C-alpha cells in the first residue's frame, strides 16, 4: 500500500515547481485556501467536478481495452497473477462497477487515511533548505484540512505474498489498428518470477540483469543507447523474424519485486514463443560474459546520470527515495554499487529467482498457449524446453 501512495504523492507535489522564492511563497499562499476548501473540489462545483472525473475514469478504462499497446493491461495482469488477491496484486485500475460509487465522502475518507504527514515528503530543488522549511512552517503548519473530520481507519500494512499463477484473457486482437494501416494480429505473453525489494542488496544486481536482458520491438531504428546488443535483441529478435516484441521489465516495491519478459508474436507461433522466453530465463542463471556485463553496467549508469540532468527528475528522485527509504543515495553512490556488481552476483540472483513459481499473463488468441504446468516445468528444466506433446490425430 505504501508504494502505491508513493507515486500519487509525488505526482501531487510534482506540479509545484518554481524558480524564485517569491514564486514559492505565492504557491504556498494558494495552497492555504486550496487545503481548507477540500483539496480538489469547491462547495459550489463539487458535484459537477466529480461527475466529470467519473467520465474521465470511464474513458480511461475504455481506452485501456482499445489501445494497440497492451503493456499497461499486461502489467496489471502479471501482478494479479503473481500476487493473487493481495497487496500489489489488487486492481490498480478502478473497476467499472465502482465508478458510480465515487463521491465526496469516499474521497475524503481516502485522503483522511492516506494523506497524513507521516506518509508525505516535501521536496525542493534549486532552493536553500532553510527557505523551504520557513515557507513550509508559515503556510502548511496549523492548517486543518476539510477531510480531517471523521473517524480514521486502520491503514492496510499487509506484506506482499507472492503466489505465482496465470491470468488469461481471450480477445480478438485483429482489429486494434487506429489508422488505415492494419496492425498484425498478435498474441501477447508476459512471464515473470519474483525478484527482490528495492531495500535489499540484491536490488542493484537485478537492475543490471534487467538491463542486460534489455529488448524492445522488432522495428526499433537502433542507434546508440537503444540496447541493440542486449540478450533479447541478439538471442530473440535478431534470430526469430516472426517475433514482434521481446522486452524485459523489473518492478520493485518495498517488500517484493517482479522481473518479467513481455513477448508478442502471431497466434500460430505462441508455443514456440513461450519456449524461447523460458530458455532465456534459464540462460540468466548460466555464464555471464564480461563484455555484456560491463556494457549493461555502463548503460545503467548512463541512463541514471542522463535522467538526473533534469531538475524535475532530481526533484522526483529526492522525494521517492526519502519517502521509501528515509534517506537518499547520491548518484556517485549508486554508480559505485553498480560498478561492484560481478558476474557471480548475476548468476546467484538469477539462480535464486528461478527456484520460484512463475507468474504468467496471456492476452489474445490463446489456442496454442501451453498449460501453466508445462511453463513451470520448462523453467525448472536445464534447457528451458517445454514438455513434448504427442497427438494421435491431427
N, C-alpha and C positions, 0 to 999 in steps of 0.2 A: 504493500500500500504506500509506503514512504517513497518508493521510487516513482510511482505514478504521480504523486503530488509534486515531486521534484521538478518534473517537466512543466507542469501547469504553473507553478510559482515563478519559474524563470521566464516563461512566456509573458506572464503578468508584468514582471519588472522590466522585461526587455524593451518595452515601449518607452521607458523613461530614460532616454539618452539626452545628454546636454553637453555643452561645451564650456559655458561660463557659469560662475557661481550665481549671478542674478537669475539665469535660466533655471537653475536648480531650485532656488527659492520660489520662483513662480510655479514650478511643477508641484512643490510641496504645498503651496497655498491652495492650488487647485485640488490637491489630494484631500485636503481637510474637509470641504463640503462634500466631496465625492464619497468619502468614507461615511459621513453622517447620513447621507441620503440612502444608503443601502447598496453601495458597490456598483451595481450595473443597471439599475432602473430608478426612475423618478416616480414619485407618487402619482403624477398626472398621466404618465405614459406607460406604466409598468405592464398593464395587460397587453397593450399593442406591441410592446417590445418583446415580451415573452412569446406572443403568437408568431412574430416574425422570426424569432430564434427557433421555434419549433419547426417552422417551414424550412429554415436553413439546415437543420439537422436532418429532416426528412430528405431534402435534396442531396445532402452528402451521402446518405445511406444508399439512395438510388444510384448516384454516380459511382459509388464504390463497386456496385454489382454490374455496372455497364462499361466501365473503363477497360481499354485493351490491356493495360498493365495490371496484372493480378497480384503484384508483390504485396500491397497492403493487406489484401484479403488472405493471402497465403501466410503472411506473418501472424495474423490473428489466428489462423487455423493451426499453425505449428505450435503456438503457445497453448492453445486449447488442448492439443493432443499431448503435449509434454507435461502439462500441469493440470491434469483433469480436475475441473471443478474446484480449484483453489488458487488464491493469490494471482499471480501474473497469467494464469490460465483462464481467468474470468474474462467476460466480454469487455473489450476496450471500447468498442463502438456501441452506442445506445441501441438496444433492441427496438424495433419499430413500434411494438405494442406499449412501450414505456413512454413514448414521446408525449401523448396526451396527459400523462400524469405529472409532467414537469410544471411546477408553479412556483410562486414566490416562497411559499412555505418550505418546499423541498430544497430550493436553492439556499435559503437562509440556514436550514438545518445542515446542509453540506458545508457551508462556509463556517458556521459556528464550531463544527467538529474538526475541520481540517485546516482552516486558515487561522492558525494560532501562532503566537510569537515563537514558540519552540520549534515550529516547522517552517519558519521563514528566514531568509537571508537577504539583507540589504547590501547590494554590491555596487561599487562605483569604480570607474576607470577614468583617469585623467583629472582626478580631484584629490586634494590633500585629505588625509584621514580625519583630521580634526574638524575640517569644514563639513565633511559628510556627517560626522557624529553630531555636530552642532545643529545642523538642519534637521536631522532625524529627531533629536530631542525637542526641538522647537515645534515641529509640525506633526509628529507622529505619536509622541508620548501623551498619555492622558486623554486620548480620544476613545469614546465609547462607540463601537460600530453598531449599526442598527440590528445586525443579526445576533448580537450578544445576548439578547433576552431569550429565555427558553432553557430547557434542560439539556446539558451535554450528554452525548452517548459515548460509550467506550469505543475508541478507535481500534479497528482490527489490526492487530500486530502479529498476525499469523506468519509463520516461516514457510517459504515456498517448499512444497513437497513434489519432487519430480516423480512422475508416474510412467511416462512413456505411453505410446499408443498411436492410434491412427484416426484421422478425421478425413472423410471423403465427401466431396460434393460433385455429383454427376451433373454436367452442364454442357449445353451445346455452345461451343466456342467458335463456330464457323461464321458468325455474323457480328463480330465485335468491332469491325472496322468502322471508324468515324468519318472516313472520307471515301472518295471514289476508288482508291487503290485498295483492293482486298488484302486482309491480313490472313496468312495461312492458319488453318485450324490447328491448334496446339493443345497438348495436354501438359499440365504443369505439376511437377512433383517437388516437394521440399522434404529432405531428410535431415534430422537433427539429433544431436547427442548432448547430454549435459556436460557443461564445462566447469566454470567456477565463478564466484562473485568477484566484483571489482575490488573487494577488500583483501583478497588472498594474494599471495606472492606469485601464484601461477597465472595471474591475470595478464601480465606482460608476455610470457611465453605464448599464451593463447592468442594475444593480439598479433604477435609475429607470425604464428601459424596461420591465422586468418589472412594476413597479408600475403603470405607465401602461397596460399591456395588461390587467392585473387579471383580471376574470372571476369565474366561480363557477357555481352551479347555477341552473336556471331557477325554482326555488321558494324562493329566498332571500327572507327577510322584509324585507330592505333596512334602512334606517336609517343614522344617522351612522357613518362609518368602514367601511361594508360595501363600498365601491368600486362603487357603482351607476352612477357616471359614468365608469368605465373603458371602454376601447375595446371589449373583448369583451362588455360589457353593452350598450353603446349600439349597436354595429355588428352584433352577432351575436344575442344572446339577446333583445333587445327587438324585433328585426326578423324573426326566424325563430322562430315559436312552437313548431315541432317540434324545436328544439334543446334537449336536456335539460341540457347542460353545455358550458361553454367556459371553460377556466382556463389561465392562463399559469404556468409554473414555471421557476425558474432554479437549476440545480445547478452549484456552483462548487467546484473542487478545487485542489490545489497546482499542477498542471501543465496543467489544461484546464478547460473549462466547457461547459454544455449548456443552451440556452434552448429550451423546448418548450411546445406548446399541446396540451392534452387536450380532446377534444370527444366527445360521445356523442349518438346520435340513433337513430331507427328504422332497421332494416337496409335498408329500401327507399329511404332517402334518404342513403345513405353517400356516393355520388359527389358529390352537391350539398354535403354537409357538408365533405368534403375540399377542394372548391373554395373554399368560404367561408374555411376556415382558411388555405389558401395565399394567398388575396387579402389576408388580414390580415397575413401575413408580408411581402408585397410593400409594403403600406402603411407598415410600420415604417420603410422607407427613404425615405419621402416627407416631406411637410411636417408639422411638429410645431407644434401651436397653443400659444401662450404660456400660455393658461389651463390646458389639460390638463397641460402640463409642470409648472407651478407646483403644481397640485393633486397630481400624482404625487410631487413632491419633498416637499411638506408631509406627505402621507400616509406616505411612507417615514420621514421624521424623527419623526413622531408615533408610528409603530409602534416605532421604535428606542427612543425615550425611555420609552414606556409599558412596554415589556418590561424595561427596566433599572430599573424601580421595585421589582422583586422581587429579594431577596437571592440566591436560588438561581440566577436568570438572570445576575446580575452575576458570581457565582462561576463559572458555566459560561463566560461571555464572557471572563473573565480567562484561564482555562485554555485555552480554544480558541485565542485569539489568540496567547498566548505559545508554545503548542505548535506552531502553524502558522507563525508569522512571527517568533518570538523577541522580540516586543515587543507592546505593547498601545496601540491608538489610543483615546483617551478620547472620550466621546460628543460633546463640542463639536467635536473634530477631525473626526469623521465627519460631523457636521451641516454643517460648513464645506465639506467635499468635496462633499456633496450639493447645497448651495446653488450651488456653482460650475459645476454641470452645465448646459450650454447646449443649445439645440435642434440646433445643428450637431454636438455630440458624439453625440446620439442618432442622427442621420442617418448620421454617419460609422461608428459601431459596427454599426448595422443593415445598412448597405451592405456592409461587410466581411463580416459574418456570412452574408449572402445569396449570397456567391460560393462557399460550400462546398456539399458534398453533403449532402442531408437524411438524417436517421435517422427511420425510421417503425416504429411498433408498432401492431398491429391485433389486436383481440380480439372474438370474437363471430361473427355471420353475415357472412361476407366475400364473398358472392356478387357484389355490385356494387362491390367495392373497386377503385379504379383501380390500374393497374400502377405499380410503383416508377418506371419510366421516365417515365410521364405526370406523376407527382407532381414529379419532378425537373424536367421541362420546364416545369411551371406555376410553380415557384419561380424559374426562370431567365427567365420572360417578364416583360413590362412590367405586365400587369394581373393575373397570378396565376391565369388561367383554364386549366383542363385542356384538352388537345387534344381536338377534337371527334371523336366516334366515330359512324360511319355503318354501319347494319345493313341488309343486303338483305332479311332475313326477320325478322319479329318473332314 
